[in-house]
């Protein structure tokens, strides 16, 4: 997605910190803005979609990232 307003690097954080960071950063964004979050917490695959559904945000996409330091998930979320 091209119109990413912010990228949140939550790698190294464990539940519930990735979602708490996402919630805090979305709070200052305008409705419709898109943020990308990187997370390597295995529970994030459950927590992020649940948070989006409960808070009225749209989970646009999920994917995977990897480099020499490890693997992580990539989430793109539109603020509701």
Buried (B, 14 or more C-beta within 10 A) or exposed (E): EEEEBEEBEBBBBEBBBBBBBBEEBBEEBEEEBBBBBBBBBEEBEEBBBEBBEEBEBEBBEBEEEEEEEEEBBBBBBBBE
